[in-house]
Every structure is written in C-alpha cells, then in structure tokens.
C-alpha cells in the first residue's frame, strides 16, 4: 500500500525568527504519524531579513524541506495560493509562519480527512488578540453572511487541510490573479469538517498585516461573494432622489402659502449639497471597488514569478 504524502505549505515573509521553530513543530507532529510521509513546503515572498538564508540551511539539513522563492513581494494572498497549487501531497495543509496557529492540530485534521472530509477547516473560537479586534472580525463575518447566500466560515483564516481533489478544483475552476481563498472554499461548498483552537498571540517578529491589507481582505470578501452593495447604491439613489423631491415640494408649497414671511436661508441648501455629495462619494467608492476587481481580473497576471526552487 502506497504511503500517503501530506504537504504542509507555509508562506513566509521576513519570518527569520520563526521558520525554524515552525518546521521543528511540524516535524514533531509528523513523527507522531509514522503511517504518513510528510514534506514541508515554504514559499518565501522575497524576504529581506535573512529568512531565505535560514531556509537554505534547513533545506540542506532536511530533504523534506522544500522552498520556492518569489522574485518579488506579491502579497500574502497570491504567494500563499501559488504555494498551495505547487504542493504535491495527497492532502495539503496551510500553516502560517507566525506560530499563532498550532501545527499539532494537523493530527486531528488528518483524522477528519481520513473520515472522508475533503476540507478540514481550523476555526479559532478564542483568540489572544485584543477583544475589540475579535469583535470587529465577528461583526464583519456576520455582515458578509447577510450580504451573500454563500456560507462563509466565521473566524477561518485559511489554516486547514485540503484534499488533492480540492486543490485541483481550485486550479481548474478559479482564474483570479488576486485570490480570496476563504471565498473559494465557500464557493466550492464541499463537505467541511471543523476543528477548533485558540489562536495565540504572536511572540516573535511583527505582523505583516496593516490597516490597508486588512481592508483589502475585507473588501475582497464582499466584492468576490456579493453584488448586494451595488444594489444598495441604486436603492440609496432612489431614496435620496425621493427625499430631495419631497423636500423640494414641501418648501415650494410652504413658500407659496407664506410668500412674504417665509425665509429659507442657506442652511438647507448647504446641508442638502453635503448629503447628496456624500451619497455620491460612497456610491462611487463602492462601484470603484468592483471596477478595481474587474481590472485586476482583466490584467490576467500570474500569481507570482518564481526566482528559485530548492529541493523541489
């Protein structure tokens, strides 16, 4: 009987303090499952802090450590997706290098996979991040759930285990050069097992997610899965037009009745202009997000340009 291969894919960027530790914990997890063969694939997103030097040393010491080096930093979403598509395992696990997610959880994930689940999603039901941020994320997931009929997993970051058939479906079915992986998993709609864990606080290094990247992920989740915001623009336009018409008729009638005593002043005009201007700006912003998504898709650029492969 052929030994099943499990590939653990880890995207990394400037994680010189973490890559050895995450690989050590993956090897310890693999040692507890001798019936399987494991390889650890790192995809380095053009790190500048010495991460690649450490990865070279690890690959020289252990042939099961594979490394793909990007020519430039293309962002975590594109780099991670390319790594998943290059993985060769019968099942592919996605694990980030920041050590906030426990590699030991793959033991439970593999059991679920063997039970027949093509997708095993790790859900953080508690987190050591700030309570405010956790509540903001929860509110966002609930908003996305209301905007779309696609069931998006709450507090699912991509950490999980995926059958080879899932990877091949993503490869053949999606052509997005700026992928939203969590949305892809939701779109597939395949049977999914959930395992729960507590997400730890980052101990070494700094997070690569700033306000812009978090906003980008959030807007991707909405624009990829729902057209409701575009419909809301139309509804707000109708409502704004109706309110403006009713207010105009009210002031006209009031002026005709109290011709000599009624003075409107500039305040209603200024308030009306600011109201309509803000509605237009919000509408243009929403439309712009969708146009930007279309523009990215039309460019049809590759996910990454590889600079080098090690042990592959």
C-alpha angles and dihedrals in degrees: 000000000000115000111242116241119224117195118200108201118201122183113203140181121179093344098137091140095052113035096081092047095048090049091048091053092046090052091050090050090049091050089060090058105052092164090073135062116228136199127181115217117195120191109198115206096212095288118200101195103072097274091128092054090055091047090052090053091048092049091050090052097044125030090201088069109090124187133198115189120204119218091227141000106279097170132268097274096055095040094049093047091051089051092053092049092051095050114110102197128121082237126022124209123201114213127167121225097232093085092230088120119059116240088202088073089075088078089066092039092055090052089054090047091052088052087065105267111138091198125043110184123196109219121195105221091174131026138190091216118105115298091233093056092048091052091048090053091048091051090049093053091049090050091052090048090055094047097052140036090221111103107237116193112242117235092004111142100178094271103136149089124277130193119237089250090060092052091050092049090053091047094052101032106045127058100175113139089198101042129200100206098188089054091051091054090049092048093052091058093197121157107286130196119204128215120185132218145161113255110225126219115258109263103183131035127004131282116261091209113098129170092278095052092046090049090048092052091047094050091045089056091054101040093044096051108029144041092189094105090058090051090048089056089059093046093049089048091055092045092048091048092049093048091048091050093048092047090048092051091047093053091044094053092042091052093048091051096043099030098156101032104041117090116176101188127197099287097087091046093051093045091048092050092049091047095050092042093053091048090052093049093050090047092049090048093053092046089047092056090056092044089050090053090050091048092052091049094048092052088063094198120173118263092242142345110233119224099183145350125213124199091351 
